[in-house]
Amino acid sequence: MPAPTLVIGNCNYSSWSLRAWIALRVAEIEFQVERVPLYQPDTRERILAHNAAGTVPVLKHGALVLWESLAICEYAAELAPAARLWPEERETRALARSVATEMHGGFPAMRQAIPLNFSGLAKRVPTLSDDARAQIARIQALWSACLRRPGRSGPFLFGRFSVADAMYAPVVSRFRTYPVPLADPVRAYVDAVWDMPAMQEWGALAAREPEREARYEALLA
């Protein structure tokens, strides 16, 4: 079977694309990339050619088409079991799945208030609603609880890099773009994820993109 193709949006703005991309990279799965710039007149038409749901990312592997980041991460974990994208111990693995799926379905106010702008650097944190502040606090509390678990060995939420970390990689970028106050264990975790070669590679791709979305760039001022 040929290598899979991952259809992504802009590296600067597509948080869901980053999640799938970094999981595949960490698992050392060879794959092709097709980028569909977002917020363009033909964006929806181009995405619909790959995915009837009209969203990115999309993973195409032979006849298989997957269109949800978490499903793509799960598939990467099964394609490359040696990468150990989920913790090996059953209870820890179940906890990691809970942490990952909370991100998949949650934190909408935070996402709206501080959108992904991977290569941007804001001078201040935008005005936050009570919901956004509460969701940022929840993320930091959740990360801190994972990082303080007895027996954890390694810089990531469950020691080794896992799908849980992939799901929160865009939040790490948000906390770098906007000067959100971070507790010490959270700051160390953010630095560990940010310093990963895969994150730096994604950042280099984002920096070279010609497209800039005015509504997101305005939040950097």
N, C-alpha and C positions, 0 to 999 in steps of 0.2 A: 504494500500500500504506500502511496506517496506521502511525503511529509504533510502534516496539516497546515491549513492556512488560517490565520487569525485576522479577521476584519476588525479594525479599530477606528476610533475617531481621533480627534486631535490629541497629541500627547500632553499638550498644555491643559486641556479642559475635560478630557474624558476619563473620569475617575473609574468608571466600570471597566473600561478598556485596560487601564493600568493593572487592575486586580488580576485579570486573566493572564495578561502578558507576563507579569512578574512571576506568577506561579509556574508558567511554562518555562521561563528562563531558569528559575532556581532548580526545577526538575531536570534541566539540561535536555529538554526535548527540542529537537530541530523543528522549526516551523517557518513558514513564509508569512509575511505581513502585507496586508492590503489596507491602506489608510484612506478613509473617507472623511474629508474635512467637514466638520459640523458647521451649522448656521449658514450654509450656502444655499442658493436657490435650488440646486439639484440634490441636496443632501438626502432628503427623504427618498427620492426615487432611487438613488444609488444604494441606499441601505436596504430598501425593499427588494432589490434584486438578489440580496443574500438572505433576508430574514423577513418573513411576513409580519412579525411583530414590530418592525420598524425601529429596532434598537441595535446598538453595538455594546459590547463585542459580539462577534459571531465566530465560532470555530467550525471549520469545514474539514472533515477528515474522511476521505472517500465519500460514501453516500450519507454519512452522518453529518447532521447540522445541529449545533448547540448554540443557544442564544441567551444564556444567562451566565453571568460571571461565576457564580458559585458552582453551577453545574460544570463549567469548563474547568474550574479548579479541581473538582472531584474527579473529572476525567483525567486530568494531568496526574493526579495522585495514583490512579489505577494504571496509567500507561507507564509510569516510572516509580514503582514501589520502593526502589532503593533510595529515592530522594526523601522518603519518609515525610511527606507533606502533611500527614496527620500524626499525632503522638501514638506510640505503640501501645501504651497502657490503656485499657478499655475505659476506665473512668475519666482519665485525663483527656482521652480522645473525645468522649461525649461532652466534656466541658468545653473543649476547643470548638466543637461544632456549635454549641450554644452561643459562645462568644462570636463566632463568625456569622451566624444567622441573625444575631441581634443587629449587627452592622448592615446586613443585607436588607433588612426590612425597616430599619429605624433611623433616627436622628435627622428627620427632614428639615427642621428649623435650622440646625447647624449647617447642613448642606447648602441651604439657601443663603444664609448669612455670610458664610465664608466659602464661596465656591472654589473648586480646584483651579489653581492658576500656577502650574508646576514651576515655571521659570520666573514667576513674578516675586517681588518682595515689597510688601506693603509698609507704609510708614506708621500705620496704626491699625488697630482692630476696628472694623466697621461697627456701627451701632448694632447691638445685639438685643433681641427680644428676650423676655424671661425664659421662653421655651429654649431658645438657642443656648443661653447661658447654662440652663439646667442640663441640656444634652451634652455640652462640652464637659461639664462637671461629671456627668455619668460616664463618659468615655474615659476620663482620667482615673476615676475611681475603679472602673472595670480593669483597665490596664494595670493599675497599682496592685489590685488583688491578685491578678495573674502573676505579676512579677515577684510577689512576695510569697508565692506558694512554696511550701517546704519541698526540698528535693529538686527544685528547678535548677538546671545547669545550662547556661548559655544566655545570650543577651536578649532573646526574643520572648514572646508572651509565654510560651511553653518550652523554653530552652532553645531547641532547634527552630529554625524558620518553618512555619506551618501555614496552612491555608488561612488560619485566623490572622496571621500577620499580613498575608496578601490582601485580605479584605479591608484591613485598616491602613494599608500603605497610602491611599489617597488622603486619609486624615493626617498621617504623619506629614505629608506635603503641605496640607492646609496649615498645620501648626508651625511650619517653617515659613510659609508665605506671610501669614498674619501673626503679629507678636502676641500670641495668646500666652498668658502666664502659665507656666508649667511647674509642677512639683518635681523634686529631684529625680525620683525613680522614673517618672514619665519622661523627663528631659533626656535621661540616659537611653531610654528605649527609642525615643524619636531619633537621637543621634545614631544609634546602631542601625536602624532601618535606613535612614537617609544615606549612611556611608556604604551601604551594600553596592557592589559593582552593578547589579541589575538596576537599582534606582538611579545610579549615576549615568548609566547608559540611556535610560528613559529620559533623564534630564537633558542629556546632550541632544537627543532627538527633538525634545520640546523646544530647546533654544534655537534650533534651526528652522522651525516652522515659520512660514511667512504670514500665516493668518493670525489676526488678533481680533478678539471680540470686545467691542468698545465697552459694553456693560460690565464686563469682568475687569478689564484694564482700569476702568474708572475707580474701582475699589482700592487700587494701589496708591492713589494719590494721598 
